[in-house]
C-alpha cells in the first residue's frame, strides 16, 4: 500500500505453501519505502492461496494501521495472487468513498481473451517503457555505429513497451468481456525481451516477447506525466521492491516458526513483525550509507550484537563501546540520533 502523503506505503498479498506440520503467514501488507510491516495474518497451511476474504482482511488491517490523516490518499499494489473479484470489488468500494482517493494496481492473468486483445494491438500503439531511473528501456543494437553515445534510432533496440487493452476488451468484436468487473477498471499489458533462460509460454515464444498484465482504476483523463502509459507501468512495477521487505521479514523470524501450535506461531509472528518494524525505523532514523540498506544478518554482526555498556552517571547516560570496533562511529552516531528524538508523554 502506498500513501500519497509522508509515510508512503506499499503492499503485498500472497505467500508460499505450507510446510508439513507447520503454519505460515500467507497474507501481509508492507509500508513503503521503509519496509515497515503494517499487518500480517497467520492462516492454517490448508488455507487456499487465493482466499479473497483473507486478502480483504489484511488490506483493511493495513489501512487501519496507518495514521488517520494518511488514509485518504492511498495507492494499493498487489501481485496476481490477489486478482479476485471480491478483492477488486472491495478496492473499488473503498475508492468510491466521498473524500477519499484510492488507486489500485493489481496483477492480472494472461488468458485467452487477453491474448486475443494483445494480437489486435497495432504496433504503433506500444509505447516504450521507462526504468526505475525514468530513462527509456533500451540497449545498443548489435549492428550499431562505433559512437556508443550516439542518438541514431537504428543504433538502439527498445527492450520493453506498454499498451492499454481496455478498449479491445470492452468494446471489441466479442462485446464487453469485462462486464462483471468494475466499470472503472482498466487493463494494461507490458512486453519485454526475455532474459536468457526465461521460460516462455507458446504464445510468448511465437513472437519473442514476454508479457505481464495488470489492472488499475486510475482515471483515464489523468493529466500530466502520471497519466502516461510508461509511468503507469513504472508505478505498478515498484511493487517488486516488496520482495526485499519479505526477505528481511524472513530473516527476523517470519520464515521459521517454532511450533506445531497455531497459537504459539501466532505469537511468534507478532514478535517477528515488531522486530521487522524496529529494524525498518532504525535504518530510517539512525543509520547512514551501507548500514541503512544492510540486511538483518549484517546489522546483527555490525550493530546489534556489538559488545557495549550503557552507564548512568550525573543524571546522564553514557554509551561505552570499544574504539577499535570498525563500526563504532556509526553506532555512536545512531545512538546520538535516537536519544535526541522527542519522547512520547
C-alpha atoms as a printed R data frame, in Angstrom:
    type eleno elety resid chain resno       x       y       z
1   ATOM     1    CA   UNK     A     1   0.000   0.000   0.000
2   ATOM     2    CA   UNK     A     2   1.277   3.443  -0.846
3   ATOM     3    CA   UNK     A     3   0.261   6.676   0.795
4   ATOM     4    CA   UNK     A     4   0.472   9.835  -1.283
5   ATOM     5    CA   UNK     A     5   1.485  11.787   1.838
6   ATOM     6    CA   UNK     A     6   4.553  11.414   4.122
7   ATOM     7    CA   UNK     A     7   4.674   7.846   5.312
8   ATOM     8    CA   UNK     A     8   4.418   6.233   1.897
9   ATOM     9    CA   UNK     A     9   3.246   2.634   1.830
10  ATOM    10    CA   UNK     A    10   3.392  -0.370  -0.349
11  ATOM    11    CA   UNK     A    11   1.601  -3.698  -0.037
12  ATOM    12    CA   UNK     A    12   1.722  -7.327  -0.954
13  ATOM    13    CA   UNK     A    13  -0.786 -10.134  -0.631
14  ATOM    14    CA   UNK     A    14   0.145 -13.750  -1.061
15  ATOM    15    CA   UNK     A    15   2.661 -16.237   0.258
16  ATOM    16    CA   UNK     A    16   4.105 -19.695  -0.028
17  ATOM    17    CA   UNK     A    17   2.573 -23.083   0.530
18  ATOM    18    CA   UNK     A    18   2.566 -24.807   3.872
19  ATOM    19    CA   UNK     A    19   5.438 -26.897   5.135
20  ATOM    20    CA   UNK     A    20   4.497 -30.263   6.600
21  ATOM    21    CA   UNK     A    21   3.050 -29.808  10.063
22  ATOM    22    CA   UNK     A    22   3.665 -26.056  10.071
23  ATOM    23    CA   UNK     A    23   1.672 -22.916   9.514
24  ATOM    24    CA   UNK     A    24   2.879 -19.917   7.587
25  ATOM    25    CA   UNK     A    25   1.771 -16.310   7.145
26  ATOM    26    CA   UNK     A    26   0.012 -16.216   3.802
27  ATOM    27    CA   UNK     A    27  -1.041 -12.569   3.771
28  ATOM    28    CA   UNK     A    28   0.861  -9.442   4.691
29  ATOM    29    CA   UNK     A    29   0.974  -5.758   3.864
30  ATOM    30    CA   UNK     A    30   4.066  -3.580   3.936
31  ATOM    31    CA   UNK     A    31   4.665   0.128   4.071
32  ATOM    32    CA   UNK     A    32   6.996   1.749   1.563
33  ATOM    33    CA   UNK     A    33   9.739   2.984   1.395
34  ATOM    34    CA   UNK     A    34  10.769   1.992   4.900
35  ATOM    35    CA   UNK     A    35   9.796  -1.683   4.705
36  ATOM    36    CA   UNK     A    36   7.679  -1.362   7.836
37  ATOM    37    CA   UNK     A    37   5.092  -4.149   8.239
38  ATOM    38    CA   UNK     A    38   1.580  -2.815   8.637
39  ATOM    39    CA   UNK     A    39  -0.312  -6.079   9.058
40  ATOM    40    CA   UNK     A    40   0.228  -9.822   8.983
41  ATOM    41    CA   UNK     A    41  -2.317 -12.637   9.139
42  ATOM    42    CA   UNK     A    42  -1.394 -16.190  10.102
43  ATOM    43    CA   UNK     A    43  -3.513 -18.878   8.450
44  ATOM    44    CA   UNK     A    44  -3.520 -22.669   8.577
45  ATOM    45    CA   UNK     A    45  -1.414 -24.293   5.903
46  ATOM    46    CA   UNK     A    46  -4.538 -25.870   4.415
47  ATOM    47    CA   UNK     A    47  -5.984 -22.448   3.555
48  ATOM    48    CA   UNK     A    48  -6.345 -21.624  -0.113
49  ATOM    49    CA   UNK     A    49  -3.805 -19.374  -1.800
50  ATOM    50    CA   UNK     A    50  -6.412 -17.073  -3.356
51  ATOM    51    CA   UNK     A    51  -8.879 -16.721  -0.488
52  ATOM    52    CA   UNK     A    52 -10.303 -13.267  -1.132
53  ATOM    53    CA   UNK     A    53 -11.701 -12.900   2.392
54  ATOM    54    CA   UNK     A    54  -8.191 -13.108   3.831
55  ATOM    55    CA   UNK     A    55  -6.895 -10.606   1.284
56  ATOM    56    CA   UNK     A    56  -9.649  -8.183   2.261
57  ATOM    57    CA   UNK     A    57  -8.910  -8.702   5.957
58  ATOM    58    CA   UNK     A    58  -5.200  -7.948   5.708
59  ATOM    59    CA   UNK     A    59  -5.900  -4.953   3.455
60  ATOM    60    CA   UNK     A    60  -8.321  -3.451   5.978
61  ATOM    61    CA   UNK     A    61  -5.885  -4.105   8.823
62  ATOM    62    CA   UNK     A    62  -3.054  -2.436   6.900
63  ATOM    63    CA   UNK     A    63  -5.147   0.667   6.210
64  ATOM    64    CA   UNK     A    64  -6.238   0.804   9.865
65  ATOM    65    CA   UNK     A    65  -2.571   0.723  10.921
66  ATOM    66    CA   UNK     A    66  -1.883   3.998   9.111
67  ATOM    67    CA   UNK     A    67  -2.383   7.319  10.916
68  ATOM    68    CA   UNK     A    68  -5.914   8.580  10.159
69  ATOM    69    CA   UNK     A    69  -4.733  11.649   8.235
70  ATOM    70    CA   UNK     A    70  -2.820   9.432   5.772
71  ATOM    71    CA   UNK     A    71  -5.722   7.127   4.917
72  ATOM    72    CA   UNK     A    72  -7.465   9.448   2.489
73  ATOM    73    CA   UNK     A    73  -4.964   9.204  -0.395
74  ATOM    74    CA   UNK     A    74  -3.636   5.714  -0.946
75  ATOM    75    CA   UNK     A    75  -2.240   3.510  -3.657
76  ATOM    76    CA   UNK     A    76  -2.556  -0.245  -3.199
77  ATOM    77    CA   UNK     A    77  -0.486  -2.621  -5.331
78  ATOM    78    CA   UNK     A    78  -0.908  -6.359  -5.417
79  ATOM    79    CA   UNK     A    79   0.532  -9.222  -7.442
80  ATOM    80    CA   UNK     A    80  -1.504 -11.674  -9.481
81  ATOM    81    CA   UNK     A    81  -2.412 -13.765  -6.419
82  ATOM    82    CA   UNK     A    82  -4.862 -11.051  -5.386
83  ATOM    83    CA   UNK     A    83  -6.622 -10.680  -8.729
84  ATOM    84    CA   UNK     A    84 -10.017 -11.815  -7.496
85  ATOM    85    CA   UNK     A    85 -13.479 -10.338  -7.969
86  ATOM    86    CA   UNK     A    86 -14.016  -9.831  -4.259
87  ATOM    87    CA   UNK     A    87 -10.746  -8.004  -3.595
88  ATOM    88    CA   UNK     A    88 -11.033  -5.704  -6.600
89  ATOM    89    CA   UNK     A    89 -14.691  -5.035  -5.773
90  ATOM    90    CA   UNK     A    90 -13.641  -4.156  -2.209
91  ATOM    91    CA   UNK     A    91 -10.933  -1.835  -3.524
92  ATOM    92    CA   UNK     A    92 -13.474  -0.204  -5.816
93  ATOM    93    CA   UNK     A    93 -15.792   0.335  -2.851
94  ATOM    94    CA   UNK     A    94 -13.012   1.941  -0.834
95  ATOM    95    CA   UNK     A    95 -12.101   4.168  -3.777
96  ATOM    96    CA   UNK     A    96 -15.688   5.395  -4.175
97  ATOM    97    CA   UNK     A    97 -15.953   6.793  -0.639
98  ATOM    98    CA   UNK     A    98 -16.521  10.569  -0.569
99  ATOM    99    CA   UNK     A    99 -13.393  12.483   0.367
100 ATOM   100    CA   UNK     A   100 -11.070   9.513  -0.288
101 ATOM   101    CA   UNK     A   101  -8.734   8.691  -3.150
102 ATOM   102    CA   UNK     A   102  -7.561   5.110  -3.568
103 ATOM   103    CA   UNK     A   103  -5.737   3.958  -6.684
104 ATOM   104    CA   UNK     A   104  -5.101   0.237  -7.008
105 ATOM   105    CA   UNK     A   105  -2.744  -1.638  -9.307
106 ATOM   106    CA   UNK     A   106  -3.263  -5.407  -9.327
107 ATOM   107    CA   UNK     A   107  -1.512  -8.119 -11.337
108 ATOM   108    CA   UNK     A   108  -3.663  -9.813 -13.976
109 ATOM   109    CA   UNK     A   109  -3.669 -13.230 -15.605
110 ATOM   110    CA   UNK     A   110  -2.757 -13.680 -19.272
111 ATOM   111    CA   UNK     A   111  -5.761 -15.648 -20.501
112 ATOM   112    CA   UNK     A   112  -7.249 -16.312 -23.919
113 ATOM   113    CA   UNK     A   113  -9.214 -13.073 -24.099
114 ATOM   114    CA   UNK     A   114  -6.108 -11.096 -23.158
115 ATOM   115    CA   UNK     A   115  -4.018 -12.921 -25.776
116 ATOM   116    CA   UNK     A   116  -6.616 -12.128 -28.424
117 ATOM   117    CA   UNK     A   117  -6.555  -8.480 -27.371
118 ATOM   118    CA   UNK     A   118  -2.737  -8.338 -27.495
119 ATOM   119    CA   UNK     A   119  -2.690  -9.673 -31.059
120 ATOM   120    CA   UNK     A   120  -5.088  -6.876 -32.006
121 ATOM   121    CA   UNK     A   121  -2.899  -4.063 -30.654
122 ATOM   122    CA   UNK     A   122  -1.327  -2.062 -33.526
123 ATOM   123    CA   UNK     A   123   2.444  -1.889 -33.377
124 ATOM   124    CA   UNK     A   124   2.385   1.903 -33.127
125 ATOM   125    CA   UNK     A   125   0.194   1.677 -30.019
126 ATOM   126    CA   UNK     A   126   3.019   0.125 -27.998
127 ATOM   127    CA   UNK     A   127   4.818   2.871 -26.087
128 ATOM   128    CA   UNK     A   128   8.368   2.429 -24.839
129 ATOM   129    CA   UNK     A   129   8.667   1.682 -21.110
130 ATOM   130    CA   UNK     A   130  10.904   3.538 -18.666
131 ATOM   131    CA   UNK     A   131  13.168   2.117 -15.989
132 ATOM   132    CA   UNK     A   132  13.356   2.994 -12.267
133 ATOM   133    CA   UNK     A   133  15.565   5.977 -13.118
134 ATOM   134    CA   UNK     A   134  12.990   7.406 -15.524
135 ATOM   135    CA   UNK     A   135  15.088   6.564 -18.590
136 ATOM   136    CA   UNK     A   136  13.733   4.548 -21.506
137 ATOM   137    CA   UNK     A   137  14.411   0.799 -21.516
138 ATOM   138    CA   UNK     A   138  16.764   0.300 -24.462
139 ATOM   139    CA   UNK     A   139  20.153  -1.213 -25.303
140 ATOM   140    CA   UNK     A   140  22.751  -0.862 -28.030
141 ATOM   141    CA   UNK     A   141  21.929  -2.732 -31.222
142 ATOM   142    CA   UNK     A   142  24.404  -5.364 -32.351
143 ATOM   143    CA   UNK     A   143  24.979  -3.511 -35.609
144 ATOM   144    CA   UNK     A   144  25.199  -0.044 -34.041
145 ATOM   145    CA   UNK     A   145  27.801   2.506 -35.056
146 ATOM   146    CA   UNK     A   146  31.140   2.989 -33.292
147 ATOM   147    CA   UNK     A   147  29.897   6.017 -31.318
148 ATOM   148    CA   UNK     A   148  28.254   4.434 -28.279
149 ATOM   149    CA   UNK     A   149  26.782   7.770 -27.193
150 ATOM   150    CA   UNK     A   150  25.047   8.453 -30.491
151 ATOM   151    CA   UNK     A   151  21.341   9.238 -30.841
152 ATOM   152    CA   UNK     A   152  20.752   7.235 -34.035
153 ATOM   153    CA   UNK     A   153  17.428   5.418 -33.744
154 ATOM   154    CA   UNK     A   154  18.763   2.396 -35.645
155 ATOM   155    CA   UNK     A   155  21.636   2.011 -33.150
156 ATOM   156    CA   UNK     A   156  19.306   1.347 -30.199
157 ATOM   157    CA   UNK     A   157  16.923  -1.525 -29.522
158 ATOM   158    CA   UNK     A   158  13.858  -0.895 -27.380
159 ATOM   159    CA   UNK     A   159  13.573  -3.633 -24.752
160 ATOM   160    CA   UNK     A   160  10.147  -3.013 -23.189
161 ATOM   161    CA   UNK     A   161   6.813  -1.499 -24.260
162 ATOM   162    CA   UNK     A   162   3.440  -0.769 -22.659
163 ATOM   163    CA   UNK     A   163  -0.074  -0.717 -24.131
164 ATOM   164    CA   UNK     A   164  -3.636  -0.486 -22.838
165 ATOM   165    CA   UNK     A   165  -6.082  -3.295 -23.610
166 ATOM   166    CA   UNK     A   166  -9.222  -1.801 -22.042
167 ATOM   167    CA   UNK     A   167 -10.820  -0.672 -25.301
168 ATOM   168    CA   UNK     A   168 -10.231  -4.001 -27.037
169 ATOM   169    CA   UNK     A   169 -11.658  -5.960 -24.107
170 ATOM   170    CA   UNK     A   170 -14.698  -3.749 -23.506
171 ATOM   171    CA   UNK     A   171 -15.561  -2.572 -26.997
172 ATOM   172    CA   UNK     A   172 -14.112  -5.290 -29.236
173 ATOM   173    CA   UNK     A   173 -15.924  -7.654 -31.566
174 ATOM   174    CA   UNK     A   174 -16.719 -10.034 -28.697
175 ATOM   175    CA   UNK     A   175 -18.516  -7.287 -26.782
176 ATOM   176    CA   UNK     A   176 -17.767  -6.240 -23.228
177 ATOM   177    CA   UNK     A   177 -15.643  -9.086 -21.859
178 ATOM   178    CA   UNK     A   178 -15.156  -7.235 -18.543
179 ATOM   179    CA   UNK     A   179 -18.829  -6.642 -17.801
180 ATOM   180    CA   UNK     A   180 -18.620  -8.460 -14.459
181 ATOM   181    CA   UNK     A   181 -15.743  -6.273 -13.270
182 ATOM   182    CA   UNK     A   182 -15.920  -2.656 -12.014
183 ATOM   183    CA   UNK     A   183 -16.533  -0.139 -14.787
184 ATOM   184    CA   UNK     A   184 -13.554   1.951 -13.631
185 ATOM   185    CA   UNK     A   185 -11.097  -0.933 -14.081
186 ATOM   186    CA   UNK     A   186  -8.534  -0.555 -16.877
187 ATOM   187    CA   UNK     A   187  -6.284  -3.316 -18.246
188 ATOM   188    CA   UNK     A   188  -2.658  -2.771 -19.264
189 ATOM   189    CA   UNK     A   189  -0.043  -5.006 -20.845
190 ATOM   190    CA   UNK     A   190   3.739  -4.827 -20.772
191 ATOM   191    CA   UNK     A   191   6.021  -6.690 -23.132
192 ATOM   192    CA   UNK     A   192   9.791  -7.053 -22.767
193 ATOM   193    CA   UNK     A   193  12.592  -9.026 -24.300
194 ATOM   194    CA   UNK     A   194  13.075 -12.191 -22.193
195 ATOM   195    CA   UNK     A   195  16.357 -12.720 -20.412
196 ATOM   196    CA   UNK     A   196  18.425 -15.802 -21.324
197 ATOM   197    CA   UNK     A   197  16.868 -18.948 -19.887
198 ATOM   198    CA   UNK     A   198  13.444 -17.410 -19.287
199 ATOM   199    CA   UNK     A   199  10.529 -19.834 -19.509
200 ATOM   200    CA   UNK     A   200   8.013 -18.619 -22.068
201 ATOM   201    CA   UNK     A   201   4.549 -19.803 -22.957
202 ATOM   202    CA   UNK     A   202   3.830 -20.926 -26.510
203 ATOM   203    CA   UNK     A   203   2.105 -17.590 -27.119
204 ATOM   204    CA   UNK     A   204   5.181 -15.661 -25.949
205 ATOM   205    CA   UNK     A   205   7.675 -17.879 -27.741
206 ATOM   206    CA   UNK     A   206   5.841 -17.242 -31.023
207 ATOM   207    CA   UNK     A   207   6.661 -13.518 -31.177
208 ATOM   208    CA   UNK     A   208   9.656 -13.383 -28.831
209 ATOM   209    CA   UNK     A   209   8.149 -11.077 -26.181
210 ATOM   210    CA   UNK     A   210   7.383 -11.804 -22.555
211 ATOM   211    CA   UNK     A   211   4.081 -10.337 -21.364
212 ATOM   212    CA   UNK     A   212   2.801  -9.208 -17.983
213 ATOM   213    CA   UNK     A   213  -0.600  -7.658 -17.306
214 ATOM   214    CA   UNK     A   214  -2.137  -5.590 -14.548
215 ATOM   215    CA   UNK     A   215  -5.328  -3.650 -13.882
216 ATOM   216    CA   UNK     A   216  -5.849  -0.238 -12.320
217 ATOM   217    CA   UNK     A   217  -8.632   2.197 -11.572
218 ATOM   218    CA   UNK     A   218  -6.531   5.247 -12.427
219 ATOM   219    CA   UNK     A   219  -8.921   7.686 -14.150
220 ATOM   220    CA   UNK     A   220  -8.368   7.788 -17.902
221 ATOM   221    CA   UNK     A   221  -8.179  11.595 -18.205
222 ATOM   222    CA   UNK     A   222  -5.378  11.800 -15.601
223 ATOM   223    CA   UNK     A   223  -3.361  14.892 -16.583
224 ATOM   224    CA   UNK     A   224   0.403  15.193 -16.743
225 ATOM   225    CA   UNK     A   225   3.056  12.516 -16.631
226 ATOM   226    CA   UNK     A   226   1.080  10.333 -14.189
227 ATOM   227    CA   UNK     A   227  -1.435   9.521 -16.910
228 ATOM   228    CA   UNK     A   228   1.189   8.344 -19.409
229 ATOM   229    CA   UNK     A   229   1.383   4.595 -20.004
230 ATOM   230    CA   UNK     A   230   5.098   4.416 -19.246
231 ATOM   231    CA   UNK     A   231   4.641   5.898 -15.787
232 ATOM   232    CA   UNK     A   232   1.514   3.879 -15.044
233 ATOM   233    CA   UNK     A   233   3.694   0.837 -15.699
234 ATOM   234    CA   UNK     A   234   6.528   2.208 -13.545
235 ATOM   235    CA   UNK     A   235   4.107   2.853 -10.668
236 ATOM   236    CA   UNK     A   236   2.983  -0.776 -10.784
237 ATOM   237    CA   UNK     A   237   6.465  -2.256 -11.012
238 ATOM   238    CA   UNK     A   238   7.646  -0.615  -7.772
239 ATOM   239    CA   UNK     A   239   5.702  -3.459  -6.177
240 ATOM   240    CA   UNK     A   240   8.757  -5.618  -6.856
241 ATOM   241    CA   UNK     A   241  10.637  -3.919  -4.022
242 ATOM   242    CA   UNK     A   242   8.253  -5.615  -1.604
243 ATOM   243    CA   UNK     A   243  10.261  -8.808  -2.147
244 ATOM   244    CA   UNK     A   244  13.173  -7.129  -0.360
245 ATOM   245    CA   UNK     A   245  10.963  -6.459   2.640
246 ATOM   246    CA   UNK     A   246   9.680 -10.037   2.564
247 ATOM   247    CA   UNK     A   247  13.261 -11.302   2.638
248 ATOM   248    CA   UNK     A   248  14.011  -9.021   5.590
249 ATOM   249    CA   UNK     A   249  10.932 -10.317   7.386
250 ATOM   250    CA   UNK     A   250  12.067 -13.900   6.932
251 ATOM   251    CA   UNK     A   251  15.427 -13.018   8.499
252 ATOM   252    CA   UNK     A   252  13.649 -11.643  11.562
253 ATOM   253    CA   UNK     A   253  11.741 -14.865  12.192
254 ATOM   254    CA   UNK     A   254   8.746 -14.870   9.872
255 ATOM   255    CA   UNK     A   255  10.317 -17.568   7.709
256 ATOM   256    CA   UNK     A   256  10.740 -20.114  10.512
257 ATOM   257    CA   UNK     A   257   8.054 -20.983  13.018
258 ATOM   258    CA   UNK     A   258   8.947 -22.802  16.236
259 ATOM   259    CA   UNK     A   259   5.902 -24.968  16.917
260 ATOM   260    CA   UNK     A   260   3.054 -27.041  15.538
261 ATOM   261    CA   UNK     A   261   0.707 -24.968  17.716
262 ATOM   262    CA   UNK     A   262  -1.180 -22.262  15.854
263 ATOM   263    CA   UNK     A   263  -1.368 -20.014  18.933
264 ATOM   264    CA   UNK     A   264   2.379 -20.196  19.591
265 ATOM   265    CA   UNK     A   265   3.178 -19.460  15.972
266 ATOM   266    CA   UNK     A   266   0.738 -16.525  16.002
267 ATOM   267    CA   UNK     A   267   2.634 -15.033  18.946
268 ATOM   268    CA   UNK     A   268   5.926 -15.684  17.140
269 ATOM   269    CA   UNK     A   269   4.588 -13.891  14.056
270 ATOM   270    CA   UNK     A   270   3.559 -10.854  16.112
271 ATOM   271    CA   UNK     A   271   7.025 -10.570  17.668
272 ATOM   272    CA   UNK     A   272   8.724 -11.072  14.284
273 ATOM   273    CA   UNK     A   273   6.631  -8.304  12.736
274 ATOM   274    CA   UNK     A   274   7.606  -5.982  15.585
275 ATOM   275    CA   UNK     A   275  11.279  -6.846  15.016
276 ATOM   276    CA   UNK     A   276  10.957  -6.061  11.304
277 ATOM   277    CA   UNK     A   277   9.294  -2.729  12.144
278 ATOM   278    CA   UNK     A   278  12.049  -1.801  14.611
279 ATOM   279    CA   UNK     A   279  14.744  -2.580  12.044
280 ATOM   280    CA   UNK     A   280  12.920  -0.522   9.411
281 ATOM   281    CA   UNK     A   281  12.776   2.547  11.621
282 ATOM   282    CA   UNK     A   282  16.354   2.017  12.835
283 ATOM   283    CA   UNK     A   283  17.563   2.226   9.248
284 ATOM   284    CA   UNK     A   284  15.420   5.273   8.562
285 ATOM   285    CA   UNK     A   285  16.153   7.344  11.659
286 ATOM   286    CA   UNK     A   286  19.630   6.375  12.808
287 ATOM   287    CA   UNK     A   287  21.763   4.751  10.099
288 ATOM   288    CA   UNK     A   288  23.553   6.042   7.018
289 ATOM   289    CA   UNK     A   289  25.300   4.625   3.981
290 ATOM   290    CA   UNK     A   290  25.611   0.870   3.663
291 ATOM   291    CA   UNK     A   291  24.121   0.237   7.105
292 ATOM   292    CA   UNK     A   292  20.902   1.979   6.080
293 ATOM   293    CA   UNK     A   293  20.471  -0.694   3.378
294 ATOM   294    CA   UNK     A   294  22.004  -3.636   5.248
295 ATOM   295    CA   UNK     A   295  20.250  -6.961   5.716
296 ATOM   296    CA   UNK     A   296  19.314  -8.089   9.249
297 ATOM   297    CA   UNK     A   297  22.208 -10.567   9.343
298 ATOM   298    CA   UNK     A   298  24.678  -7.745   8.644
299 ATOM   299    CA   UNK     A   299  23.064  -5.459  11.214
300 ATOM   300    CA   UNK     A   300  23.280  -8.172  13.855
301 ATOM   301    CA   UNK     A   301  27.015  -8.568  13.374
302 ATOM   302    CA   UNK     A   302  27.953  -4.904  12.976
303 ATOM   303    CA   UNK     A   303  25.485  -3.169  15.305
304 ATOM   304    CA   UNK     A   304  23.016  -5.210  17.321
305 ATOM   305    CA   UNK     A   305  25.429  -7.814  18.747
306 ATOM   306    CA   UNK     A   306  28.280  -5.408  19.428
307 ATOM   307    CA   UNK     A   307  29.691  -5.561  22.960
308 ATOM   308    CA   UNK     A   308  28.918  -2.288  24.765
309 ATOM   309    CA   UNK     A   309  27.732  -0.923  28.088
310 ATOM   310    CA   UNK     A   310  25.219   1.752  28.985
311 ATOM   311    CA   UNK     A   311  26.154   3.530  32.209
312 ATOM   312    CA   UNK     A   312  24.406   6.306  34.104
313 ATOM   313    CA   UNK     A   313  26.265   8.996  35.958
314 ATOM   314    CA   UNK     A   314  25.465  12.573  36.840
315 ATOM   315    CA   UNK     A   315  21.882  12.109  35.586
316 ATOM   316    CA   UNK     A   316  23.267  11.350  32.159
317 ATOM   317    CA   UNK     A   317  23.607   8.188  30.128
318 ATOM   318    CA   UNK     A   318  26.898   7.195  28.509
319 ATOM   319    CA   UNK     A   319  27.452   4.524  25.873
320 ATOM   320    CA   UNK     A   320  30.767   2.731  26.268
321 ATOM   321    CA   UNK     A   321  31.975   0.820  23.242
322 ATOM   322    CA   UNK     A   322  35.350  -0.376  22.060
323 ATOM   323    CA   UNK     A   323  37.063   2.283  19.946
324 ATOM   324    CA   UNK     A   324  38.663  -0.422  17.806
325 ATOM   325    CA   UNK     A   325  35.345  -1.765  16.563
326 ATOM   326    CA   UNK     A   326  35.141  -0.755  12.859
327 ATOM   327    CA   UNK     A   327  31.515   0.390  13.111
328 ATOM   328    CA   UNK     A   328  31.821   2.136  16.494
329 ATOM   329    CA   UNK     A   329  31.428   5.642  14.972
330 ATOM   330    CA   UNK     A   330  28.253   4.572  13.168
331 ATOM   331    CA   UNK     A   331  26.844   3.087  16.381
332 ATOM   332    CA   UNK     A   332  27.641   6.261  18.353
333 ATOM   333    CA   UNK     A   333  26.025   8.400  15.653
334 ATOM   334    CA   UNK     A   334  22.929   6.190  15.675
335 ATOM   335    CA   UNK     A   335  22.778   6.392  19.477
336 ATOM   336    CA   UNK     A   336  23.016  10.197  19.411
337 ATOM   337    CA   UNK     A   337  20.242  10.450  16.825
338 ATOM   338    CA   UNK     A   338  17.925   8.194  18.782
339 ATOM   339    CA   UNK     A   339  18.475   9.971  22.112
340 ATOM   340    CA   UNK     A   340  17.514  13.374  20.691
341 ATOM   341    CA   UNK     A   341  14.190  12.138  19.329
342 ATOM   342    CA   UNK     A   342  11.130  13.546  21.047
343 ATOM   343    CA   UNK     A   343   9.813  11.120  23.665
344 ATOM   344    CA   UNK     A   344   6.083  10.400  23.988
345 ATOM   345    CA   UNK     A   345   4.431  11.858  27.094
